[in-house]
Amino acid sequence: MTRILFVCTGNTCRSPMAESLLRHMASQRGIAVEIRSAGVAAMDGMPMSRHAQTVLHERNMTNESFASRSLEKGTVDWADIILTLTSSHKQHVIHQFEGAADKVFTLKEYVEENNTSNQNEQIHQELHSLMAELQLKLSMGEQPSELEIARVYQLQARMPSLDIQDPYGGNLDQYRLTADEIRTALERVLDKLDQK
């Protein structure tokens, strides 16, 4: 049985919705998983946000016993796969928990096709290399050319966002959109788990 941990900021919106959605969806497809969620800046024992609860109820799901949890080593060690809702959450997990790097992905990154992932990695490497060159130029008192600056903007525009939009503080429609975005990715997570 695969153990999946979802990680967001406060563990009251995105990660509890992902936890509840995946539990429900996996049950419907007969895929055995254990699922938890936690937050990098969560206060233990907080309820799920009202709008997140409403979105789940609209989809005939409930997680009445939910209480937020702060991310800790025991939970990280428990997980086979850690799916974060943003790249910054991923970086936090990698930097705070030694040995987690091989099992932590953003949710969108985890479900990307390898071909797309390789393309994104190439773009990222070129952008990183170009930025290093420009930093060196600037430190030597030289200005980057217009062509170099244009290339940076072009590469940045081609980099897809691996983040799930944070609905915190937003209206119910924003929560619905976030839940739909999560659900789409979770369908692909289950497809991957089904192939194992």
C-alpha positions in Angstrom: 0.0 0.0 0.0 1.4 3.4 -1.0 1.5 6.1 1.6 1.0 9.6 0.3 1.6 12.9 2.2 0.2 16.2 0.8 1.9 19.3 2.0 0.8 23.0 1.8 1.2 26.0 4.0 -1.4 26.0 6.8 -3.0 22.6 6.2 -6.5 24.0 6.1 -7.2 24.5 2.4 -5.3 22.8 -0.4 -3.7 19.8 1.3 -6.8 18.7 3.2 -8.9 19.0 0.0 -6.2 16.9 -1.8 -6.2 14.4 1.0 -10.0 14.0 1.0 -10.3 14.0 -2.8 -7.7 11.4 -3.3 -9.1 9.2 -0.5 -12.5 9.3 -2.1 -11.2 8.9 -5.7 -8.9 6.0 -4.8 -11.8 4.2 -3.0 -14.0 4.5 -6.0 -11.2 3.0 -8.2 -10.3 0.3 -5.7 -6.7 1.5 -5.3 -5.2 1.0 -1.8 -3.5 4.1 -0.5 -2.9 5.7 2.9 -3.2 9.4 2.8 -2.2 12.2 5.2 -1.6 15.9 4.9 0.4 18.5 6.8 1.5 22.1 6.6 4.9 23.8 6.6 3.5 26.6 8.8 0.4 24.9 10.3 -0.9 25.2 13.8 -2.0 21.8 15.1 -5.7 21.2 15.6 -7.2 23.8 13.3 -10.3 22.9 11.3 -10.5 22.8 7.6 -11.5 26.1 6.1 -15.2 26.6 5.7 -15.0 27.0 1.9 -12.9 23.8 1.6 -15.5 21.9 3.6 -18.2 23.3 1.4 -16.4 22.2 -1.8 -16.0 18.7 -0.4 -19.7 18.6 0.6 -20.7 19.7 -2.9 -18.8 16.6 -4.2 -20.5 14.3 -1.7 -17.4 14.0 0.4 -16.7 14.8 4.0 -13.8 14.9 6.4 -15.5 15.9 9.6 -12.7 14.6 11.9 -10.0 16.7 10.1 -7.6 18.7 12.2 -4.5 20.5 10.8 -1.0 19.1 11.5 2.4 20.7 11.3 4.9 18.9 9.2 7.3 16.8 11.2 10.0 14.2 10.7 7.8 11.2 11.7 5.2 12.1 9.0 7.9 12.7 6.4 9.5 9.3 7.2 6.1 7.6 7.1 5.4 8.8 3.5 6.4 6.9 0.4 5.5 9.9 -1.8 5.3 13.5 -0.7 3.3 15.7 -3.0 3.5 19.4 -2.3 1.1 22.0 -3.6 3.9 24.5 -4.6 7.5 24.5 -5.5 8.3 26.5 -2.4 6.7 23.8 -0.2 8.9 21.2 -2.0 12.0 23.2 -1.3 11.0 23.6 2.3 10.7 19.8 2.7 14.0 19.1 1.0 15.9 21.6 3.1 14.2 20.7 6.4 14.2 17.0 6.2 17.3 15.1 5.2 16.7 12.2 2.9 13.3 13.4 1.7 14.5 14.7 -1.7 14.0 11.5 -3.6 10.4 11.2 -2.7 9.1 14.8 -2.8 7.5 16.3 -5.8 5.1 19.1 -6.5 1.7 17.5 -7.3 1.9 18.8 -10.9 5.5 17.7 -11.3 4.7 14.2 -10.2 2.0 13.8 -12.9 3.9 15.4 -15.8 4.8 13.3 -18.7 8.5 12.4 -18.8 8.9 14.2 -22.1 7.4 17.4 -20.8 9.5 17.0 -17.6 12.7 16.7 -19.7 11.8 19.8 -21.7 11.2 21.8 -18.6 14.5 20.6 -17.1 16.3 21.8 -20.2 14.6 25.2 -20.0 15.4 25.4 -16.3 19.1 24.5 -16.9 19.5 27.0 -19.7 17.8 29.7 -17.6 20.0 28.9 -14.6 23.2 29.0 -16.8 22.2 32.3 -18.4 21.4 33.9 -15.1 24.8 32.8 -13.7 26.5 34.4 -16.7 24.5 37.6 -16.3 25.4 37.8 -12.6 29.0 37.4 -13.5 28.8 40.2 -16.0 27.1 42.5 -13.6 29.7 41.8 -10.9 32.4 42.8 -13.4 30.6 46.0 -14.2 29.3 44.9 -17.6 25.6 45.3 -18.6 23.7 42.4 -20.2 22.8 42.9 -23.8 19.2 43.4 -24.9 19.3 40.0 -26.5 20.4 38.3 -23.3 17.6 40.0 -21.3 15.1 39.1 -24.0 16.2 35.4 -23.7 15.7 35.4 -20.0 12.2 36.7 -20.4 11.5 34.2 -23.1 12.8 31.2 -21.0 10.8 32.4 -18.0 7.6 32.6 -20.1 8.1 29.0 -21.2 8.5 27.6 -17.7 5.2 26.2 -16.6 3.9 26.8 -13.1 4.1 23.7 -11.0 2.1 25.4 -8.2 -1.6 24.8 -7.3 -3.3 28.2 -6.8 -3.8 29.1 -3.1 -7.5 30.0 -2.6 -6.9 31.2 1.0 -8.9 34.3 1.7 -10.8 33.9 -1.6 -14.4 33.3 -2.4 -16.1 29.9 -2.9 -15.6 30.0 -6.6 -11.8 30.2 -6.1 -11.9 27.2 -3.9 -13.9 25.3 -6.5 -11.4 26.1 -9.2 -8.5 25.0 -6.9 -10.4 21.8 -6.1 -10.9 21.1 -9.8 -7.2 21.8 -10.5 -6.2 19.3 -7.7 -8.7 16.7 -8.9 -7.4 16.8 -12.4 -3.9 16.1 -11.2 -5.1 13.4 -8.8 -6.7 11.5 -11.6 -3.3 11.2 -13.1 -1.7 10.2 -9.7 -4.2 7.3 -9.6 -3.4 6.4 -13.2 0.3 6.1 -12.2 -0.5 4.1 -9.0 -2.8 1.8 -11.0 0.1 0.9 -13.3 2.4 -0.2 -10.4 
